[in-house]
Amino acid sequence: MIPLTLGTFLFAFAGTRWLMGSGNSLSTVAEPNHRSLHKKSTPNGGGLAIVIGILLVEVCQQLLGGSFFPNALALMGFIGIAGISFLDDRRPIRSSIRLAVHLGGALCLVLSGLYVFEIPLPGLLDQPAALGWLAIPLAVVFTVWFTNLYNFMDGMDGFAGGMTVLGFAGCAMLAWAQDDASLALFCAVIAASGGGFLCWNFPPAKIFMGDVAAAPLGYLVAMVAFLGHKHQSLDLWQTLIIFSPFWVDATATLLRRLAKRDRIWEAHRTHGYQRLANAGWGHRKTALAEYGLMLLMLAAAWWFGELEEQGQLTLLFAILLLFLLLWLGVRAVERSYRAVKE
């Protein structure tokens, strides 16, 4: 495992550095605007090194007679989402076209046999709740939402890169503990590729990830969640806990904007992490605070696997309460910042 992950890290590190080069035709330049958090022109699309690194490892696996992806369809979904995202980084593509490709990728995953037939409800039901015919559409929605929310959350230096490193490293450790070596290695490779990129993206970022990696990484979160559930090596709730710093913020923000009747398809700066960064915390302090939350959720996911069902239910409620308090904390920081400014 170590040689492969180290090689992936070094490839992503060197590849990202190469993409930072002036005039590189594979990267673009992100100009600051009223919706963004950055203040100066910055190279964009460094996540291409992450995607290529993952694909090169997959090619090596196939040459050895194996594969990290369940079949060619799942791999096609990943490549398709990466491809449309690469083009979108260079010239904005209509949201309807992007959504169609994301739906196609999600269908590829479902047709690969990756979806959840039943959802465990620890402490509430003795048996997991069967989804029946809802299993497939829910899997499609789950995949499309993670594909997009990962992209939504890639709006601050070091944030998406940190979630990639800590999130997939956490999944790797949990899968390894359950003797699922293949899934553990795959997650370790993704984390390593994110680490190579993060070296250049940590605040102040010298390059941004871009849609080219953010959307495919969201797709991989869904794939890892379904694979772990299928192999019984990674509880669905554990994956959700690990990536909760992303999906809770994105989902709460979406619901908040819907309640305010905002145009949810338009870019904005109302995610929790954006509000903190704009309320005087800046990129570095906000990123470090988010890393702390990610590590806490990683520990909670590990603890979840050690608890009995009633304890698992209590832990889930505790996590919910924590996020409610954090949301109130963001509002308190904003009020304090406005008071100082006035």
Buried (B, 14 or more C-beta within 10 A) or exposed (E): EEEBBEBBBEBBBEBBBBBBEEEEEBBBEBEEEEEBBBEEEBBBBBBBBBBBBBBBBBEEBBEEEEBBBBEEBBBBBBBBBBBBBBBBBBEEBEEEEBBEBBBBBBBBBBBBEBBBEBBBBBBEEEEBEEBEEEBBEBBBEBBBBBBBBBBBBBBBBBBBBBBBBBBBBBBBBBBBEBEBEBBBBBBBBBBBBBBBBBBBBBBBBBBBBBBBBBBBBBBBBBBBBBBBBBBEBBBBBBBBBBBBBBBBBBEBBBEBBEEEEBEEEEEBBEBBBBBBBBBBBBBBEBBBBBBEBBBBBBEBBBBBBEBEBEBBBBBBEEBEEBBEEBBEEBEEBBEEBEEEEE
